[in-house]
Amino acid sequence: MGWAIALHGGAGDIPVSLPPEHRQPREEALRHCLQIGVDALQGKMHPLDVVELVVRELENIPHFNAGRGSVLTNKGTIEMEASIMDGRTKKCGAVSGLKTVVNAISLARLVMEKTPHIYLAFDGAEEFAKEQGVETVDPSHFITAENVERLHHAKEANIVQIDYSTQPLQNGTKKETSVVANGDSQLGTVGCVAVDSNGNLASATSTGGLVNKMVGRIGDSPIIGGGTYANELCAVSATGKGEAILRATVARDVAALMEFKGFSLMEAANCVVHERTPKGTVGLVAVSAAGEVATPYNTTGMFRACATEDGYSEVAIWSAS
């Protein structure tokens, strides 16, 4: 048994031809955030604190679809969402519909620790943020030129862009043309899972949702058991097409296969991703209480990074093969 950490920056149809100027900043960001998490675990920080710390950093990096880099709704507004869960206690917190909160993941943790509830959304979540004194900014802070352009292209094509995928949906069917040819129109949900040397587990996920999504749409990231889950066996954070993740209860199913079928972490994660969800829809990062790591995906690629106490470390997008 030893500590382990894994994080992701989105899964989808990420073209292998993604230009270096778009690929390298994301790889460097993942490497930077991974080191933050490794340092924290080596410093004996609790996994719940570690996943919040790492996801906060990911939220502050505009290369990903969370926090500063959140994509825009069909009204040109921001609606951020996040959730966090502690494996040993199963305490959890979630938020949706945030427009001014700098770090949605920290507000989700406050919901977990400071309220009798699990989930707050929209005006209620914003009011709670003010009561708690968390950092807020004018919504214009999150509206970047890049995301305005992404929304413009999505509206022009009459599509809703799904996470990092370059295969948008139009009237319920896949369309072969991407919003932007170089693949950089897509940004990924972020997430982190961690376990310490005592087997304590935690998971956290944060997102801005979909490009051109309907106002009020809620995806998998704030849903406990959908995009985020942790118990005494494992911690899971999912990414990809939110509706597919929700239908398959992806994060909880990994834990359930371990709990009720006796699967290993790798067996459970691979089963959920490769056998129980449609191809091209899902990726996840997971760690077990024993310090194992799994990062399967059934999409073209997934921005991911992981490290374990025995010295293993990886930052990757596509498979080695």
Secondary structure, 3 states (H helix, E strand, C coil): CCCEEEEEEEEECCCCCCCHHHHHHHHHHHHHHHHHHHHHHHCCCCHHHHHHHHHHHHHCCCCCCCHHHCCCECCCCCCEEEEEEECCCCCEEEEEEECCECCHHHHHHHHHHHCCCCEEEHHHHHHHHHHHCCCECCHHHHCCHHHHHHHHHHHHHCCEECCCCCCCEECCEECCCCCCCCCCCCCCCEEEEEECCCCCEEEEEEECCCECECCCCCCCCCCECCCEEECCCEEEEEEECHHHHHHHCHHHHHHHHHHHHCCCHHHHHHHHHHHCCCCCCEEEEEEECCCCEECCECCCEEEEEEEECCCCEEEECCCCC
